[in-house]
């Protein structure tokens, strides 16, 4: 006790402010991440009456043949999608990093488009291409779309940009000295690929494999559109919770979905550290040497991949501006009249999604930056900082489906029954259930880790001398934060804001459990419209979300380039 008093006495007002800020972020993550997950775990070991039944719910689930099929189907789809997407991403990244390919920037931007669109858009495009009346089906290129084939194609496209991003970073860490030595010894191109290139990017490759597997394993959007009767865990848990109101069995499925994500998270953390350690300060950047035949082949490959990607979105755009495929191909913009879509709720759903995304981006950016700043720039409160850091990176391991499940079980309960006791607690957050605020909180928690890492990286790049000088001059940290740190981190802050906004606008895995009929949202409305046969209006809403996200990204890129140009001019003026 005396020790605690001594520590308090030695704390300044700034220390207290820093501690309260760290404590506030930690409390937020405990309340809206840890507590919902604990509720999910408790539900999995209880029956509908709240009695503890041990592993009975798990035994019941695995005793059902249809549910076992859902697990095997999910693994099959995830493995197939991962292998296809990562293989294509490997060669695409290799072509852009190691070959003289023209229009590299264009190719990179094109393959990133799926990130800005709901996954349902990929399913809708596949229907217009390979459905019973599809464009390519009419040309004789028929495939069994509804089922595993359609899901695998959609998930492969969905995972491709993420895998490409990871592998591009891995390829950028090459040491040209190894290739020069191999050329001196007359090593063949294949041998260089097997002995230098692949070992050099192995950690990035492993990370891409696990991330892609997790994305495809837990996605709800694509299976809901082209899955047909092919049941996977994401759609199964939706049927259990929303269709049958079986929250306990839904909790079981949620835990099953959690295991691959946690494994992926652990592997990604390990490989990231090993990749960083493998990078030598003496490494020489890779020098691309012209090779006409391989450069041409790489260019053709990138062109085919980009063309295929553009084809999907061009077809979706086409679907959104015709009256009735394939019987009436008259151009129309009536599908974009959201006031007529889904019984007049389309416009309301669109407005709600925009509002939720803006609020999520605003509050999420503030929270993550404050948390990152206090962790990185504080010297005291080591234990509190470590706990908060761990909680900050944990959401990266939690799939959106699990976030939605845990939230519905946490917020829906008016009281909390303390396990193994007769006591209960009133849930102070029950009033949030059914409002847009529960979706805002879910978005903030679900997408917390990546902006946090962005802020942490930006803060580490700032010279510690600024804080040292400020402390020596007795300048309050908040003045240094306002005058120095925030301007220098402005590009990173904008990146964080855009990330929250883009993902909050198109996510469906979490919010499909949380939306209210009184407050509809666009991603869930798209699923409903497509299920009701309103494919063209669903495509139109998908395209609107895509256009908004692309516009937001373009604005950010413009601001970033303007900021860089302004900083360059300022530096030149200072030197002069």
C-alpha positions, -999 to +999 in steps of 0.1 A: +000+000+000+028+024+009+045+015-024+014+025-043+012+058-024+048+066-032+042+059-069+011+082-069+031+109-052+058+108-078+033+110-107+028+143-123-005+156-138+008+146-172+015+110-160-021+109-146-035+120-179-015+094-198-025+067-174-062+076-176-060+076-214-043+042-215-068+029-189-098+043-210-086+024-241-080-008-221-115-005-205-131+000-240-114-032-253-122-052-222-159-042-223-165-046-260-140-073-270-132-095-240-166-094-223-185-104-255-160-131-262-164-144-227-202-144-231-198-164-264-177-190-246-201-193-217-231-198-240-213-226-258-212-246-225-248-239-215-282-251-227-311-229-236-321-225-200-286-213-190-277-245-172-241-257-175-239-288-198-201-290-204-193-303-239-228-315-246-235-288-272-203-296-290-212-333-290-247-325-303-233-304-331-207-329-343-233-357-341-254-340-368-243-352-402-254-319-419-233-299-395-203-321-400-208-316-437-207-278-431-173-281-414-158-303-442-173-280-469-158-250-452-124-265-450-125-277-486-136-243-499-111-224-478-082-247-488-090-245-525-096-207-525-063-202-506-042-223-529-057-206-560-055-170-547-020-173-532-006-190-562-019-164-586-009-136-561+027-151-560+032-149-597+015-116-600+037-101-572+067-117-588+059-102-621+055-067-607+086-069-584+111-087-606+101-080-642+100-049-665+062-047-667+047-015-680+018+002-662+027-014-628+007+012-609-024+005-630-022-032-625-018-029-588-048-005-585-070-028-606-064-059-585-071-039-553-107-032-564-123-062-546-112-046-512-136-017-518-166-038-528-189-061-508-182-097-514-218-101-525-208-082-557-185-110-568-213-135-563-237-113-584-211-109-612-207-147-612-244-152-616-245-129-647-214-147-661-220-184-653-257-185-641-284-204-660-288-174-683-252-161-679-232-145-706-205-171-707-230-199-702-247-189-734-213-191-751-209-227-740-187-221-709-211-236-684-200-245-649-219-257-618-219-223-603-242-227-573-222-246-547-186-251-540-174-240-575-190-206-572-179-200-536-143-210-545-142-186-575-156-157-554-134-163-524-103-166-546-110-131-561-118-118-526-085-131-511-063-122-541-057-085-532-048-093-496-023-121-506-008-098-533-003-070-507+015-093-483+037-109-510+046-075-526+061-065-492+080-098-490+094-094-525+106-059-517+130-073-491+152-091-516+190-089-515+204-084-550+238-097-539+224-133-538+212-130-574+245-116-586+264-145-570+240-170-586+245-154-620+282-155-616+280-192-610+257-197-640+227-207-620+195-213-641+164-192-636+144-222-622+172-229-597+173-193-586+136-194-581+138-225-559+170-217-539+168-179-536+134-163-544+111-188-526+133-191-495+135-153-494+097-148-494+088-179-474+076-160-444+054-137-465+042-167-483+032-185-451+015-153-438-004-150-471-016-186-469-029-183-434-046-149-439-063-160-472-074-192-455-090-172-426-107-148-450-123-176-470-130-197-440-151-171-422-167-151-451-204-149-453-211-127-483-201-149-512-216-182-498-249-164-492-252-154-529-238-184-548-236-211-521-270-226-530-276-257-509-238-260-502-237-253-465-206-237-449-200-226-413-207-189-419-241-196-434-248-223-409-242-201-379-266-175-395-293-201-398-287-212-362-289-178-347-311-157-369-333-185-383-337-208-353-328-184-325-304-212-312-278-189-296-261-218-278-254-238-309-244-205-327-218-200-299-204-235-307-201-227-344-185-193-334-158-211-314-151-234-343-147-204-366-124-188-341-097-216-341-084-211-376-083-173-372-063-176-339-039-200-355-035-176-385-029-147-361-002-166-342+016-178-374+014-143-389+030-127-358+058-153-358+065-150-395+064-112-393+091-112-366+112-137-385+109-118-418+120-085-400+149-103-385+159-118-418+163-083-434+199-072-434+209-036-432+236-044-458+211-058-483+212-043-518+178-036-534+170-060-563+179-046-597+155-056-625+174-066-656+156-066-690+147-100-704+125-096-734+107-130-734+101-132-696+091-095-694+066-101-722+052-132-705+049-113-671+031-084-688+006-107-705+000-125-672-006-092-653-029-081-682-050-113-681-054-111-643-063-074-644-087-079-674-104-108-655-108-086-624-122-057-645-146-081-663-163-091-630-169-055-621-179-045-656-205-073-656-218-061-622-220-025-636-238-038-667-262-058-645-271-026-625-281-006-656-304-029-675-341-036-669-343-074-669-316-098-678-316-115-703-351-106-716-350-068-716-315-053-721-328-017-722-306+008-704-321+022-672-311+039-640-342+028-622-322+002-603-303+030-586-336+045-573-332+030-538-365+044-527-382+016-546-358-011-535-367-036-508-401-022-500-388+014-498-360+006-473-331+008-498-326+045-494-328+043-456-303+014-456-279+033-477-281+064-455-276+044-424-246+026-438-229+060-447-237+074-413-224+043-395-192+043-416-185+080-409-191+076-371-171+044-370-142+060-389-143+092-367-145+075-333-123+045-344-095+067-356-095+088-324-095+058-302-068+038-320-045+068-324-048+078-287-041+042-277-011+039-300+003+073-289+000+065-252+016+031-256+045+043-278+053+076-263+048+069-226+077+057-205+059+047-173+030+023-167+048-006-184+023-033-174-007-012-184+009-004-218+017-041-224-019-052-215-034-025-238-010-034-266-020-071-264-057-061-264-051-038-293-037-065-316-061-092-305-090-081-328-068-092-357-075-128-347-113-124-344-133-130-375-162-107-382-187-135-378-175-142-343-176-104-334-212-103-345-221-135-326-204-123-294-220-089-296-256-102-301-252-125-271-236-098-249-259-069-257-291-089-261-291-102-225-309-078-201-290-095-172-258-115-168-261-147-148-228-153-130-217-189-139-221-215-111-239-190-088-274-177-082-264-141-086-270-120-117-259-085-128-279-059-148-265-054-183-260-016-186-254-019-224-286-037-232-302-004-244-277-002-273-291-035-288-311-028-319-296+006-326-269+017-350-245+022-321-240-016-316-229-017-353-206+012-347-190-005-317-187-038-337-169-020-365-145-002-341-136-035-325-135-056-356-112-032-376-092-019-346-059-037-351-048-026-386-053+012-379-036+006-345-006-009-363-006+019-388-005+045-360+022+026-342+044+024-373+040+062-379+048+071-343+079+049-343+092+069-373+091+102-354+125+110-339+124+107-301+143+139-299+111+159-302+098+144-269+132+147-252+134+184-261+098+190-250+105+174-217+136+194-211+118+226-219+088+216-196+064+217-226+033+197-219+030+165-240-004+175-254+012+207-269+039+185-285+011+161-297-009+190-312+020+209-328+044+182-338+030+147-337-004+152-353+010+171-383+037+145-389+012+116-385-015+133-406-011+109-436-013+079-413-043+093-396-060+098-430-051+062-439-067+050-406-098+070-413-102+056-448-096+020-436-123+023-410-147+039-434-141+015-464-144-017-443-174-004-422-193+004-454-189-031-471-186-055-442-214-080-437-201-109-417-205-091-383-234-067-390-257-094-404-264-105-368-267-069-354-289-049-378-324-040-369-354-039-393-360-004-379-325+006-389-316-014-421-281-012-436-269-016-471-248-048-470-276-068-453-301-053-477-281-065-506-282-101-493-320-097-488-326-083-522-306-109-539-324-136-520-357-122-531-347-122-568-340-084-570-305-091-584-303-059-605-311-035-576-287-055-554-260-050-580-268-013-582-264-009-544-231-029-545-219-005-572-229+025-552-209+013-522-179+005-545-181+040-561-182+057-527-152+037-514-132+044-546-140+081-544-129+081-507-097+064-516-090+088-545-096+118-522-071+103-497-045+097-524-049+133-536-045+146-501-015+124-495+002+136-527-006+172-520+009+168-485+041+152-499+044+180-525+039+206-498+065+190-476+090+188-505+086+225-513+090+234-477+122+213-474+136+229-505+128+263-492+145+255-459+176+243-477+177+274-498 
